[in-house]
Amino acid sequence: MTKTIIIFLFLLSFLVFFFQKTRAEQTLNCVFPPRCQENGCFLGLPDNTECVSRVSVNLFQIEKFLGYRTRLPVELNSLNQFCKQYTRDESAWALSINIYNYCDGHDQYCDQYLDYWTNSGWSKKQACDGTLSVREITCAKRCTPSFYVDLKANNSDGPIEILAKSNLLLSWEAKNVFFCEASGDWTGFKNLLGSETVFLDQAKQYLFSLKCKVSPSKKDPNKEIQDIVRVNVKAKEPVVVTKPVVNTY
């Protein structure tokens, strides 16, 4: 009898644990992702990426493109891959989505499938209560990396003012460019990310320039971007030494 009670309690505790775990997972799946307002979610673009056009794809167009009744999951890799295939543009990205929450249990398409992208193609998984799905997606297309260079003097965009015979810290960052070259009051080819300390001896205005070559094209084979920072160097005030008065008698 005691053994039977122990087994019964063990099974009961297992069922309670499993039920709580399932409810927790369903609750988690029912939570809308960050950056969402009501049912709209803005996904944004990768850093330093610019796109010149966009296209909105509704649920009917999603199903027509994939060839059967389905929806897309709230999963970034699948959404990006759908945009690339739908627009026939490898530079395309998912920009924003409208999502639907199955948690109310009254959706007429609750027996639908969600399509996840895998390396071998689209894989269907059946949707159920507590699953978020995408019913509309906006794809950004004709995207290119934006070119970027930022040069700073003592962590400032300048102009700044310092005293003569002082060290100056130059720091810079460039993205999506081939190479960078310094000019003005410093010289040499520079890495795309770095810093350098220079000693400014004279009182005058210094100009530091960093010019970067971007990917050449037929339209603009010599395209460059540049950032400049100016530094005004002032002479140090002379040190006045006051001698003690010596009385003579």
Secondary structure by P-SEA (a helix, b strand, c coil): caaaaaaaaaaaaaaaaaaaaaaaaaaaaaccccccccccccccccccccccccccccaaaaaaaacccccccccaaaaaaaaaaaacccccccccbbbbbccccccccccbbbbbbccccbbbbbbcccbbbbcbbbbbcbbbbbbbbbbbcccccccccccccbbbbbbbcccccccccccccccccccccbbbbbbbcccbbbbbbbbbbccccccccccccbbbbbbbbbccccbbbbbcccccc
